[in-house]
Amino acid sequence: MIRLTRLNRAILVLNSDLIEHIDVTPDTVITLTTGQILRVRETSDEVVNRIVEFRRRVSGPEVRTGEPGESPREQSD
């Protein structure tokens, strides 16, 4: 879930999995898979960055995989 601001400055929290695409006009226009259209104050880059940060938070810490072809048991710290 990401926090965004409607054009009238009302805050909304959006399930980012529902975003179909983002159009950049003078406003940032988000079209959802449901067909609903949202216009927000944030730029498209800000929306994308918030989605990336949200997904990093929910997926947990990055997993170290070592060198390509190296099995996790062969890794040394």
PDB file of N, CA, C and O in Angstrom:
ATOM      1  N   MET A   1       0.843  -1.168   0.000  1.00  0.00           N
ATOM      2  CA  MET A   1       0.000   0.000   0.000  1.00  0.00           C
ATOM      3  C   MET A   1       0.894   1.239   0.000  1.00  0.00           C
ATOM      4  O   MET A   1       1.892   1.307   0.719  1.00  0.00           O
ATOM      5  N   ILE A   2       0.515   2.208  -0.817  1.00  0.00           N
ATOM      6  CA  ILE A   2       1.279   3.449  -0.882  1.00  0.00           C
ATOM      7  C   ILE A   2       0.364   4.629  -0.585  1.00  0.00           C
ATOM      8  O   ILE A   2      -0.820   4.623  -0.922  1.00  0.00           O
ATOM      9  N   ARG A   3       0.937   5.630   0.045  1.00  0.00           N
ATOM     10  CA  ARG A   3       0.187   6.837   0.396  1.00  0.00           C
ATOM     11  C   ARG A   3       0.390   7.877  -0.704  1.00  0.00           C
ATOM     12  O   ARG A   3       1.520   8.196  -1.075  1.00  0.00           O
ATOM     13  N   LEU A   4      -0.737   8.407  -1.223  1.00  0.00           N
ATOM     14  CA  LEU A   4      -0.705   9.415  -2.274  1.00  0.00           C
ATOM     15  C   LEU A   4      -1.638  10.566  -1.902  1.00  0.00           C
ATOM     16  O   LEU A   4      -2.408  10.470  -0.947  1.00  0.00           O
ATOM     17  N   THR A   5      -1.559  11.660  -2.672  1.00  0.00           N
ATOM     18  CA  THR A   5      -2.373  12.841  -2.403  1.00  0.00           C
ATOM     19  C   THR A   5      -3.206  13.176  -3.634  1.00  0.00           C
ATOM     20  O   THR A   5      -2.662  13.399  -4.716  1.00  0.00           O
ATOM     21  N   ARG A   6      -4.519  13.210  -3.469  1.00  0.00           N
ATOM     22  CA  ARG A   6      -5.401  13.616  -4.568  1.00  0.00           C
ATOM     23  C   ARG A   6      -5.162  15.097  -4.877  1.00  0.00           C
ATOM     24  O   ARG A   6      -4.538  15.809  -4.091  1.00  0.00           O
ATOM     25  N   LEU A   7      -5.657  15.546  -6.011  1.00  0.00           N
ATOM     26  CA  LEU A   7      -5.471  16.939  -6.405  1.00  0.00           C
ATOM     27  C   LEU A   7      -6.085  17.908  -5.396  1.00  0.00           C
ATOM     28  O   LEU A   7      -5.609  19.033  -5.247  1.00  0.00           O
ATOM     29  N   ASN A   8      -7.155  17.468  -4.694  1.00  0.00           N
ATOM     30  CA  ASN A   8      -7.791  18.327  -3.687  1.00  0.00           C
ATOM     31  C   ASN A   8      -7.096  18.227  -2.323  1.00  0.00           C
ATOM     32  O   ASN A   8      -7.632  18.673  -1.309  1.00  0.00           O
ATOM     33  N   ARG A   9      -5.912  17.643  -2.317  1.00  0.00           N
ATOM     34  CA  ARG A   9      -5.051  17.475  -1.136  1.00  0.00           C
ATOM     35  C   ARG A   9      -5.540  16.417  -0.140  1.00  0.00           C
ATOM     36  O   ARG A   9      -4.995  16.306   0.958  1.00  0.00           O
ATOM     37  N   ALA A  10      -6.545  15.654  -0.507  1.00  0.00           N
ATOM     38  CA  ALA A  10      -6.997  14.546   0.341  1.00  0.00           C
ATOM     39  C   ALA A  10      -6.014  13.388   0.189  1.00  0.00           C
ATOM     40  O   ALA A  10      -5.599  13.046  -0.919  1.00  0.00           O
ATOM     41  N   ILE A  11      -5.650  12.794   1.323  1.00  0.00           N
ATOM     42  CA  ILE A  11      -4.717  11.662   1.329  1.00  0.00           C
ATOM     43  C   ILE A  11      -5.480  10.379   0.993  1.00  0.00           C
ATOM     44  O   ILE A  11      -6.613  10.185   1.434  1.00  0.00           O
ATOM     45  N   LEU A  12      -4.848   9.515   0.212  1.00  0.00           N
ATOM     46  CA  LEU A  12      -5.424   8.196  -0.034  1.00  0.00           C
ATOM     47  C   LEU A  12      -4.318   7.167   0.089  1.00  0.00           C
ATOM     48  O   LEU A  12      -3.143   7.462  -0.130  1.00  0.00           O
ATOM     49  N   VAL A  13      -4.712   5.961   0.442  1.00  0.00           N
ATOM     50  CA  VAL A  13      -3.770   4.848   0.519  1.00  0.00           C
ATOM     51  C   VAL A  13      -4.225   3.838  -0.532  1.00  0.00           C
ATOM     52  O   VAL A  13      -5.354   3.348  -0.502  1.00  0.00           O
ATOM     53  N   LEU A  14      -3.321   3.542  -1.456  1.00  0.00           N
ATOM     54  CA  LEU A  14      -3.660   2.748  -2.633  1.00  0.00           C
ATOM     55  C   LEU A  14      -2.931   1.413  -2.628  1.00  0.00           C
ATOM     56  O   LEU A  14      -1.739   1.342  -2.330  1.00  0.00           O
ATOM     57  N   ASN A  15      -3.662   0.359  -2.961  1.00  0.00           N
ATOM     58  CA  ASN A  15      -3.054  -0.942  -3.179  1.00  0.00           C
ATOM     59  C   ASN A  15      -2.344  -0.869  -4.535  1.00  0.00           C
ATOM     60  O   ASN A  15      -2.998  -0.871  -5.578  1.00  0.00           O
ATOM     61  N   SER A  16      -1.031  -0.806  -4.521  1.00  0.00           N
ATOM     62  CA  SER A  16      -0.276  -0.603  -5.763  1.00  0.00           C
ATOM     63  C   SER A  16      -0.390  -1.778  -6.733  1.00  0.00           C
ATOM     64  O   SER A  16      -0.066  -1.631  -7.911  1.00  0.00           O
ATOM     65  N   ASP A  17      -0.842  -2.936  -6.265  1.00  0.00           N
ATOM     66  CA  ASP A  17      -1.041  -4.067  -7.170  1.00  0.00           C
ATOM     67  C   ASP A  17      -2.192  -3.810  -8.148  1.00  0.00           C
ATOM     68  O   ASP A  17      -2.303  -4.491  -9.167  1.00  0.00           O
ATOM     69  N   LEU A  18      -3.042  -2.832  -7.841  1.00  0.00           N
ATOM     70  CA  LEU A  18      -4.178  -2.527  -8.707  1.00  0.00           C
ATOM     71  C   LEU A  18      -3.851  -1.546  -9.824  1.00  0.00           C
ATOM     72  O   LEU A  18      -4.706  -1.265 -10.664  1.00  0.00           O
ATOM     73  N   ILE A  19      -2.621  -1.015  -9.851  1.00  0.00           N
ATOM     74  CA  ILE A  19      -2.253  -0.038 -10.877  1.00  0.00           C
ATOM     75  C   ILE A  19      -2.037  -0.743 -12.212  1.00  0.00           C
ATOM     76  O   ILE A  19      -1.218  -1.654 -12.332  1.00  0.00           O
ATOM     77  N   GLU A  20      -2.798  -0.296 -13.211  1.00  0.00           N
ATOM     78  CA  GLU A  20      -2.622  -0.817 -14.570  1.00  0.00           C
ATOM     79  C   GLU A  20      -1.576  -0.007 -15.304  1.00  0.00           C
ATOM     80  O   GLU A  20      -0.654  -0.568 -15.896  1.00  0.00           O
ATOM     81  N   HIS A  21      -1.712   1.323 -15.271  1.00  0.00           N
ATOM     82  CA  HIS A  21      -0.701   2.188 -15.867  1.00  0.00           C
ATOM     83  C   HIS A  21      -0.828   3.597 -15.307  1.00  0.00           C
ATOM     84  O   HIS A  21      -1.835   3.968 -14.704  1.00  0.00           O
ATOM     85  N   ILE A  22       0.240   4.374 -15.530  1.00  0.00           N
ATOM     86  CA  ILE A  22       0.302   5.754 -15.064  1.00  0.00           C
ATOM     87  C   ILE A  22       0.560   6.634 -16.275  1.00  0.00           C
ATOM     88  O   ILE A  22       1.517   6.431 -17.021  1.00  0.00           O
ATOM     89  N   ASP A  23      -0.322   7.624 -16.454  1.00  0.00           N
ATOM     90  CA  ASP A  23      -0.151   8.594 -17.543  1.00  0.00           C
ATOM     91  C   ASP A  23       0.401   9.883 -16.972  1.00  0.00           C
ATOM     92  O   ASP A  23       0.047  10.294 -15.867  1.00  0.00           O
ATOM     93  N   VAL A  24       1.282  10.520 -17.750  1.00  0.00           N
ATOM     94  CA  VAL A  24       1.831  11.803 -17.342  1.00  0.00           C
ATOM     95  C   VAL A  24       1.238  12.859 -18.270  1.00  0.00           C
ATOM     96  O   VAL A  24       1.592  12.948 -19.445  1.00  0.00           O
ATOM     97  N   THR A  25       0.342  13.644 -17.723  1.00  0.00           N
ATOM     98  CA  THR A  25      -0.248  14.791 -18.407  1.00  0.00           C
ATOM     99  C   THR A  25       0.162  15.966 -17.526  1.00  0.00           C
ATOM    100  O   THR A  25       1.104  15.813 -16.749  1.00  0.00           O
ATOM    101  N   PRO A  26      -0.465  17.094 -17.596  1.00  0.00           N
ATOM    102  CA  PRO A  26      -0.118  18.066 -16.557  1.00  0.00           C
ATOM    103  C   PRO A  26      -0.306  17.482 -15.153  1.00  0.00           C
ATOM    104  O   PRO A  26       0.378  17.893 -14.217  1.00  0.00           O
ATOM    105  N   ASP A  27      -1.224  16.531 -15.004  1.00  0.00           N
ATOM    106  CA  ASP A  27      -1.413  15.815 -13.735  1.00  0.00           C
ATOM    107  C   ASP A  27      -0.904  14.395 -13.908  1.00  0.00           C
ATOM    108  O   ASP A  27      -0.731  13.922 -15.031  1.00  0.00           O
ATOM    109  N   THR A  28      -0.666  13.718 -12.794  1.00  0.00           N
ATOM    110  CA  THR A  28      -0.347  12.294 -12.839  1.00  0.00           C
ATOM    111  C   THR A  28      -1.667  11.548 -12.748  1.00  0.00           C
ATOM    112  O   THR A  28      -2.405  11.697 -11.774  1.00  0.00           O
ATOM    113  N   VAL A  29      -1.966  10.747 -13.760  1.00  0.00           N
ATOM    114  CA  VAL A  29      -3.236  10.042 -13.848  1.00  0.00           C
ATOM    115  C   VAL A  29      -2.964   8.542 -13.734  1.00  0.00           C
ATOM    116  O   VAL A  29      -2.261   7.963 -14.563  1.00  0.00           O
ATOM    117  N   ILE A  30      -3.528   7.925 -12.701  1.00  0.00           N
ATOM    118  CA  ILE A  30      -3.327   6.494 -12.448  1.00  0.00           C
ATOM    119  C   ILE A  30      -4.601   5.760 -12.827  1.00  0.00           C
ATOM    120  O   ILE A  30      -5.679   6.073 -12.322  1.00  0.00           O
ATOM    121  N   THR A  31      -4.478   4.788 -13.714  1.00  0.00           N
ATOM    122  CA  THR A  31      -5.610   3.948 -14.085  1.00  0.00           C
ATOM    123  C   THR A  31      -5.448   2.606 -13.391  1.00  0.00           C
ATOM    124  O   THR A  31      -4.396   1.973 -13.479  1.00  0.00           O
ATOM    125  N   LEU A  32      -6.497   2.179 -12.702  1.00  0.00           N
ATOM    126  CA  LEU A  32      -6.464   0.915 -11.970  1.00  0.00           C
ATOM    127  C   LEU A  32      -7.045  -0.217 -12.814  1.00  0.00           C
ATOM    128  O   LEU A  32      -7.744   0.027 -13.798  1.00  0.00           O
ATOM    129  N   THR A  33      -6.758  -1.428 -12.430  1.00  0.00           N
ATOM    130  CA  THR A  33      -7.276  -2.593 -13.142  1.00  0.00           C
ATOM    131  C   THR A  33      -8.798  -2.656 -13.075  1.00  0.00           C
ATOM    132  O   THR A  33      -9.427  -3.337 -13.885  1.00  0.00           O
ATOM    133  N   THR A  34      -9.389  -1.958 -12.125  1.00  0.00           N
ATOM    134  CA  THR A  34     -10.847  -1.911 -11.979  1.00  0.00           C
ATOM    135  C   THR A  34     -11.482  -0.911 -12.938  1.00  0.00           C
ATOM    136  O   THR A  34     -12.707  -0.866 -13.058  1.00  0.00           O
ATOM    137  N   GLY A  35     -10.661  -0.101 -13.627  1.00  0.00           N
ATOM    138  CA  GLY A  35     -11.157   0.937 -14.513  1.00  0.00           C
ATOM    139  C   GLY A  35     -11.236   2.296 -13.840  1.00  0.00           C
ATOM    140  O   GLY A  35     -11.432   3.310 -14.511  1.00  0.00           O
ATOM    141  N   GLN A  36     -11.084   2.330 -12.522  1.00  0.00           N
ATOM    142  CA  GLN A  36     -11.119   3.606 -11.804  1.00  0.00           C
ATOM    143  C   GLN A  36      -9.896   4.437 -12.175  1.00  0.00           C
ATOM    144  O   GLN A  36      -8.802   3.904 -12.360  1.00  0.00           O
ATOM    145  N   ILE A  37     -10.095   5.743 -12.280  1.00  0.00           N
ATOM    146  CA  ILE A  37      -9.013   6.669 -12.616  1.00  0.00           C
ATOM    147  C   ILE A  37      -8.777   7.602 -11.434  1.00  0.00           C
ATOM    148  O   ILE A  37      -9.719   8.184 -10.895  1.00  0.00           O
ATOM    149  N   LEU A  38      -7.518   7.741 -11.037  1.00  0.00           N
ATOM    150  CA  LEU A  38      -7.136   8.624  -9.937  1.00  0.00           C
ATOM    151  C   LEU A  38      -6.174   9.680 -10.460  1.00  0.00           C
ATOM    152  O   LEU A  38      -5.264   9.370 -11.228  1.00  0.00           O
ATOM    153  N   ARG A  39      -6.371  10.916 -10.048  1.00  0.00           N
ATOM    154  CA  ARG A  39      -5.433  11.990 -10.364  1.00  0.00           C
ATOM    155  C   ARG A  39      -4.759  12.385  -9.064  1.00  0.00           C
ATOM    156  O   ARG A  39      -5.428  12.679  -8.074  1.00  0.00           O
ATOM    157  N   VAL A  40      -3.433  12.391  -9.067  1.00  0.00           N
ATOM    158  CA  VAL A  40      -2.697  12.652  -7.833  1.00  0.00           C
ATOM    159  C   VAL A  40      -1.678  13.761  -8.035  1.00  0.00           C
ATOM    160  O   VAL A  40      -1.290  14.076  -9.160  1.00  0.00           O
ATOM    161  N   ARG A  41      -1.252  14.347  -6.922  1.00  0.00           N
ATOM    162  CA  ARG A  41      -0.299  15.458  -6.941  1.00  0.00           C
ATOM    163  C   ARG A  41       1.135  14.975  -7.171  1.00  0.00           C
ATOM    164  O   ARG A  41       1.954  15.723  -7.704  1.00  0.00           O
ATOM    165  N   GLU A  42       1.448  13.749  -6.779  1.00  0.00           N
ATOM    166  CA  GLU A  42       2.806  13.217  -6.924  1.00  0.00           C
ATOM    167  C   GLU A  42       3.139  13.004  -8.408  1.00  0.00           C
ATOM    168  O   GLU A  42       2.253  12.742  -9.220  1.00  0.00           O
ATOM    169  N   THR A  43       4.411  13.118  -8.742  1.00  0.00           N
ATOM    170  CA  THR A  43       4.852  12.822 -10.108  1.00  0.00           C
ATOM    171  C   THR A  43       4.848  11.314 -10.324  1.00  0.00           C
ATOM    172  O   THR A  43       4.779  10.539  -9.370  1.00  0.00           O
ATOM    173  N   SER A  44       4.921  10.912 -11.581  1.00  0.00           N
ATOM    174  CA  SER A  44       4.967   9.471 -11.864  1.00  0.00           C
ATOM    175  C   SER A  44       6.207   8.844 -11.248  1.00  0.00           C
ATOM    176  O   SER A  44       6.151   7.711 -10.770  1.00  0.00           O
ATOM    177  N   ASP A  45       7.330   9.564 -11.252  1.00  0.00           N
ATOM    178  CA  ASP A  45       8.560   9.036 -10.636  1.00  0.00           C
ATOM    179  C   ASP A  45       8.372   8.832  -9.138  1.00  0.00           C
ATOM    180  O   ASP A  45       8.834   7.832  -8.588  1.00  0.00           O
ATOM    181  N   GLU A  46       7.701   9.765  -8.473  1.00  0.00           N
ATOM    182  CA  GLU A  46       7.442   9.615  -7.032  1.00  0.00           C
ATOM    183  C   GLU A  46       6.558   8.408  -6.766  1.00  0.00           C
ATOM    184  O   GLU A  46       6.790   7.665  -5.812  1.00  0.00           O
ATOM    185  N   VAL A  47       5.541   8.206  -7.606  1.00  0.00           N
ATOM    186  CA  VAL A  47       4.650   7.048  -7.432  1.00  0.00           C
ATOM    187  C   VAL A  47       5.445   5.757  -7.592  1.00  0.00           C
ATOM    188  O   VAL A  47       5.331   4.847  -6.771  1.00  0.00           O
ATOM    189  N   VAL A  48       6.242   5.680  -8.639  1.00  0.00           N
ATOM    190  CA  VAL A  48       7.047   4.472  -8.882  1.00  0.00           C
ATOM    191  C   VAL A  48       8.016   4.245  -7.724  1.00  0.00           C
ATOM    192  O   VAL A  48       8.161   3.111  -7.267  1.00  0.00           O
ATOM    193  N   ASN A  49       8.679   5.286  -7.240  1.00  0.00           N
ATOM    194  CA  ASN A  49       9.602   5.135  -6.112  1.00  0.00           C
ATOM    195  C   ASN A  49       8.888   4.635  -4.865  1.00  0.00           C
ATOM    196  O   ASN A  49       9.438   3.816  -4.129  1.00  0.00           O
ATOM    197  N   ARG A  50       7.681   5.110  -4.617  1.00  0.00           N
ATOM    198  CA  ARG A  50       6.922   4.643  -3.448  1.00  0.00           C
ATOM    199  C   ARG A  50       6.545   3.175  -3.588  1.00  0.00           C
ATOM    200  O   ARG A  50       6.550   2.434  -2.605  1.00  0.00           O
ATOM    201  N   ILE A  51       6.218   2.756  -4.798  1.00  0.00           N
ATOM    202  CA  ILE A  51       5.900   1.345  -5.031  1.00  0.00           C
ATOM    203  C   ILE A  51       7.133   0.486  -4.781  1.00  0.00           C
ATOM    204  O   ILE A  51       7.049  -0.548  -4.118  1.00  0.00           O
ATOM    205  N   VAL A  52       8.275   0.912  -5.309  1.00  0.00           N
ATOM    206  CA  VAL A  52       9.522   0.154  -5.130  1.00  0.00           C
ATOM    207  C   VAL A  52       9.865   0.055  -3.641  1.00  0.00           C
ATOM    208  O   VAL A  52      10.196  -1.025  -3.154  1.00  0.00           O
ATOM    209  N   GLU A  53       9.787   1.172  -2.921  1.00  0.00           N
ATOM    210  CA  GLU A  53      10.086   1.161  -1.478  1.00  0.00           C
ATOM    211  C   GLU A  53       9.118   0.261  -0.716  1.00  0.00           C
ATOM    212  O   GLU A  53       9.535  -0.480   0.174  1.00  0.00           O
ATOM    213  N   PHE A  54       7.838   0.316  -1.054  1.00  0.00           N
ATOM    214  CA  PHE A  54       6.850  -0.549  -0.400  1.00  0.00           C
ATOM    215  C   PHE A  54       7.189  -2.016  -0.632  1.00  0.00           C
ATOM    216  O   PHE A  54       7.165  -2.817   0.303  1.00  0.00           O
ATOM    217  N   ARG A  55       7.500  -2.363  -1.855  1.00  0.00           N
ATOM    218  CA  ARG A  55       7.792  -3.780  -2.159  1.00  0.00           C
ATOM    219  C   ARG A  55       9.079  -4.239  -1.488  1.00  0.00           C
ATOM    220  O   ARG A  55       9.193  -5.405  -1.110  1.00  0.00           O
ATOM    221  N   ARG A  56      10.042  -3.347  -1.335  1.00  0.00           N
ATOM    222  CA  ARG A  56      11.257  -3.704  -0.594  1.00  0.00           C
ATOM    223  C   ARG A  56      10.938  -3.978   0.867  1.00  0.00           C
ATOM    224  O   ARG A  56      11.474  -4.909   1.467  1.00  0.00           O
ATOM    225  N   ARG A  57      10.054  -3.152   1.438  1.00  0.00           N
ATOM    226  CA  ARG A  57       9.692  -3.345   2.853  1.00  0.00           C
ATOM    227  C   ARG A  57       8.977  -4.662   3.072  1.00  0.00           C
ATOM    228  O   ARG A  57       9.252  -5.350   4.055  1.00  0.00           O
ATOM    229  N   VAL A  58       8.068  -5.032   2.183  1.00  0.00           N
ATOM    230  CA  VAL A  58       7.287  -6.249   2.403  1.00  0.00           C
ATOM    231  C   VAL A  58       8.043  -7.513   2.015  1.00  0.00           C
ATOM    232  O   VAL A  58       7.731  -8.594   2.514  1.00  0.00           O
ATOM    233  N   SER A  59       9.036  -7.393   1.127  1.00  0.00           N
ATOM    234  CA  SER A  59       9.766  -8.593   0.708  1.00  0.00           C
ATOM    235  C   SER A  59      10.909  -8.930   1.657  1.00  0.00           C
ATOM    236  O   SER A  59      11.508 -10.000   1.538  1.00  0.00           O
ATOM    237  N   GLY A  60      11.222  -8.048   2.589  1.00  0.00           N
ATOM    238  CA  GLY A  60      12.263  -8.327   3.560  1.00  0.00           C
ATOM    239  C   GLY A  60      13.632  -7.943   3.050  1.00  0.00           C
ATOM    240  O   GLY A  60      13.768  -7.369   1.970  1.00  0.00           O
ATOM    241  N   PRO A  61      14.648  -8.264   3.838  1.00  0.00           N
ATOM    242  CA  PRO A  61      16.019  -7.896   3.460  1.00  0.00           C
ATOM    243  C   PRO A  61      16.464  -8.636   2.204  1.00  0.00           C
ATOM    244  O   PRO A  61      16.002  -9.735   1.899  1.00  0.00           O
ATOM    245  N   GLU A  62      17.367  -7.994   1.501  1.00  0.00           N
ATOM    246  CA  GLU A  62      17.886  -8.588   0.280  1.00  0.00           C
ATOM    247  C   GLU A  62      18.667  -9.851   0.620  1.00  0.00           C
ATOM    248  O   GLU A  62      19.412  -9.888   1.600  1.00  0.00           O
ATOM    249  N   VAL A  63      18.490 -10.881  -0.196  1.00  0.00           N
ATOM    250  CA  VAL A  63      19.175 -12.145   0.022  1.00  0.00           C
ATOM    251  C   VAL A  63      20.465 -12.145  -0.778  1.00  0.00           C
ATOM    252  O   VAL A  63      20.457 -11.885  -1.981  1.00  0.00           O
ATOM    253  N   ARG A  64      21.570 -12.436  -0.114  1.00  0.00           N
ATOM    254  CA  ARG A  64      22.866 -12.497  -0.794  1.00  0.00           C
ATOM    255  C   ARG A  64      22.986 -13.847  -1.469  1.00  0.00           C
ATOM    256  O   ARG A  64      22.823 -14.884  -0.827  1.00  0.00           O
ATOM    257  N   THR A  65      23.270 -13.838  -2.759  1.00  0.00           N
ATOM    258  CA  THR A  65      23.355 -15.095  -3.505  1.00  0.00           C
ATOM    259  C   THR A  65      24.774 -15.482  -3.861  1.00  0.00           C
ATOM    260  O   THR A  65      24.993 -16.569  -4.396  1.00  0.00           O
ATOM    261  N   GLY A  66      25.756 -14.621  -3.581  1.00  0.00           N
ATOM    262  CA  GLY A  66      27.144 -14.947  -3.905  1.00  0.00           C
ATOM    263  C   GLY A  66      27.436 -14.753  -5.373  1.00  0.00           C
ATOM    264  O   GLY A  66      26.690 -14.074  -6.078  1.00  0.00           O
ATOM    265  N   GLU A  67      28.513 -15.342  -5.830  1.00  0.00           N
ATOM    266  CA  GLU A  67      28.910 -15.228  -7.225  1.00  0.00           C
ATOM    267  C   GLU A  67      28.009 -16.124  -8.081  1.00  0.00           C
ATOM    268  O   GLU A  67      27.493 -17.133  -7.602  1.00  0.00           O
ATOM    269  N   PRO A  68      27.823 -15.742  -9.365  1.00  0.00           N
ATOM    270  CA  PRO A  68      27.024 -16.592 -10.258  1.00  0.00           C
ATOM    271  C   PRO A  68      27.593 -18.001 -10.299  1.00  0.00           C
ATOM    272  O   PRO A  68      28.798 -18.195 -10.462  1.00  0.00           O
ATOM    273  N   GLY A  69      26.719 -18.971 -10.150  1.00  0.00           N
ATOM    274  CA  GLY A  69      27.133 -20.364 -10.190  1.00  0.00           C
ATOM    275  C   GLY A  69      27.589 -20.913  -8.846  1.00  0.00           C
ATOM    276  O   GLY A  69      27.792 -22.120  -8.719  1.00  0.00           O
ATOM    277  N   GLU A  70      27.755 -20.065  -7.845  1.00  0.00           N
ATOM    278  CA  GLU A  70      28.216 -20.505  -6.522  1.00  0.00           C
ATOM    279  C   GLU A  70      26.989 -20.882  -5.683  1.00  0.00           C
ATOM    280  O   GLU A  70      26.040 -20.105  -5.582  1.00  0.00           O
ATOM    281  N   SER A  71      27.014 -22.052  -5.096  1.00  0.00           N
ATOM    282  CA  SER A  71      25.885 -22.458  -4.266  1.00  0.00           C
ATOM    283  C   SER A  71      25.975 -21.744  -2.914  1.00  0.00           C
ATOM    284  O   SER A  71      27.068 -21.357  -2.502  1.00  0.00           O
ATOM    285  N   PRO A  72      24.854 -21.563  -2.220  1.00  0.00           N
ATOM    286  CA  PRO A  72      24.884 -20.864  -0.927  1.00  0.00           C
ATOM    287  C   PRO A  72      25.836 -21.494   0.068  1.00  0.00           C
ATOM    288  O   PRO A  72      26.371 -20.774   0.911  1.00  0.00           O
ATOM    289  N   ARG A  73      26.081 -22.808   0.022  1.00  0.00           N
ATOM    290  CA  ARG A  73      26.978 -23.485   0.961  1.00  0.00           C
ATOM    291  C   ARG A  73      28.442 -23.134   0.700  1.00  0.00           C
ATOM    292  O   ARG A  73      29.276 -23.231   1.600  1.00  0.00           O
ATOM    293  N   GLU A  74      28.754 -22.728  -0.530  1.00  0.00           N
ATOM    294  CA  GLU A  74      30.131 -22.408  -0.893  1.00  0.00           C
ATOM    295  C   GLU A  74      30.510 -20.978  -0.546  1.00  0.00           C
ATOM    296  O   GLU A  74      31.683 -20.615  -0.633  1.00  0.00           O
ATOM    297  N   GLN A  75      29.542 -20.159  -0.154  1.00  0.00           N
ATOM    298  CA  GLN A  75      29.819 -18.770   0.154  1.00  0.00           C
ATOM    299  C   GLN A  75      30.640 -18.652   1.420  1.00  0.00           C
ATOM    300  O   GLN A  75      30.421 -19.379   2.389  1.00  0.00           O
ATOM    301  N   SER A  76      31.590 -17.729   1.403  1.00  0.00           N
ATOM    302  CA  SER A  76      32.374 -17.469   2.607  1.00  0.00           C
ATOM    303  C   SER A  76      32.276 -15.996   2.948  1.00  0.00           C
ATOM    304  O   SER A  76      32.289 -15.160   2.044  1.00  0.00           O
ATOM    305  N   ASP A  77      32.180 -15.654   4.210  1.00  0.00           N
ATOM    306  CA  ASP A  77      32.093 -14.264   4.641  1.00  0.00           C
ATOM    307  C   ASP A  77      33.366 -13.802   5.264  1.00  0.00           C
ATOM    308  O   ASP A  77      33.466 -12.649   5.685  1.00  0.00           O
TER     309      ASP A  77
END
